[in-house]
Structure formats: structure tokens, C-alpha cells
Amino acid sequence: MATAVTETAVHPVMDPARQLLQLTTGYQISSCIYTAASLNIADLLASGPRRVEDLASDTKTNADRLYRVLGALVSVGVFAEPQPRTFALSAAAEFLRTDSSSPGLCRPGPLKA
């Protein structure tokens, strides 16, 4: 009979249902990060929070679709939504800025400078 793995300092045990959900939907978050980076959303938010309609106008995208992408990224802490339909940078989003001087710059694959 198999035994459950116990938590260690190196690998904390995650609820199995949550772990499976994260594994099966991870590509969606990756796609949303890629989309936000491609549209330079972090750069557009560098001066402060902005409404999704303004971001959509600047990026020539559909506001409702952009809202869903950014909402997904808010759910994992990449961006913040301080007011309904208004988005702001989070600490994680700073790494998506094109002018980031962080040594940990992590713009997705082909978007790296």
C-alpha cells in the first residue's frame, strides 16, 4: 500500500486537488503572461493604475478580452486590481517591464531583450 508523502522544508505538500488543478491550468497562466508581456502592459502601468478600457485602446485590443487576461493574472498575483476594471503593477509585474534593471529579468522567451 502506498503511503502519502509528508511535508518537508524543501517540498511542502500541496493539497492534491489544488496541485492537479494548478498543473492542468498552468498553460493558461503562461499564455496570459505572454500576452501581457507582448502588449507591454507592465510598461503601460508604470506610471500608475489604469482602466482596462484605456489599456485596450492603447494596445488596440478588445477591453473585455483584455480584462479576462488581466483578471487571470490578478488571481495569481502578477498584476493588482485596486478598483473594478482598473489594473496596477505588482512586485511580480515589475519584472515584465521592458526597462527593468532587475538581474532576474524574466520576460517570456522570445520577448527577452
N, C-alpha and C positions, 0 to 999 in steps of 0.2 A: 504494500500500500504506500502510495506517495505521501510525503509529508510537505506541509507548507513551508516556504522559505520564511525565515524571520528577518526582521529589520536589522540592518547594520548601519554604522555611521557612513559607510561608503555608498550603500544602495538601500535607501529607505523603501519599504514595501508600500506600494500604492494599491488602493482598492482595485481588485481585478476588473470590475466592470468599468471603472473610470480609465484604467490603463488600456483596456481594449478599445474603448471609445476614442481615446487620445491617439492610439495607433492607427485606427481606421479613418480618422478625420484629419490627421496631421497634414495631408497633402493640401487640404482646403486652406489651412492657415498659411502654408508655404506659398500657395498661389496668391493669396491676398497680400502677403508681404511683397512678393514680386510685383504685383500690380501697383501697390502703393509706392514702391521704390521706382518703378518705371515712370510713374506720373509725377515723381518728385514731390509727393505730398508733404514729407517732412520739411523740405525747403520752403514750401508754401506756408507752413505753420510756424516757421522760425520766428516770425515777428509777433506771434500770439495766436490765440484761438480764432477759428474762422468757421462760419456756417458752411454746411455741406453744399448748399446751392452756389456759394461763391467759389468753392474749390472745384465744383463741377464745371462752372463757367470758365475758370482759368485753365482747366485740363481738357476742356471740350468733351466731357463725359456726361452721362445721364446721372442726375443727382440722386435718384432713388437707388440705382445700382451702386453708385459710389458709397452711399450711406450703408448699404449692406456689407460692402467690403470693409469699410472703416469700423462698422459695428462689430464685425467678427474680430478685428484686430484689437478693439477695446476690450473684448471679452478675455483676451489673453495678455493684456497689459502693454501692447505695443503702442497704442495711442490712448488718449483720455477723451471722455465726452463730458465736459464740465456742465453743459446745458444741453437740452434736447437738440439734436441735429447740429451741434457745434463741437468741433474737434480741436484738440490741442496735443502738443508733443508730450510724451512721457520720457522717462530716462532711457528706455529702450529705443524709442523713435529717434533720439539724437544720433544714434549710430547709422541711421538711414539717410542723414543729411549728406549732400554731396560735398559740403565744405567741412565735414567733421575732421577734426585733427586727432581724433582718438586712435591710439595704436591698435585698438580692437575693431577697427572699421569693418563692418560686415555687410556691405551692400551685396545683395544676392548675385551670385555667379557672374553672368555676362555684364552686370551693371557696375562691376568694380572699375574704379578709375585706373 
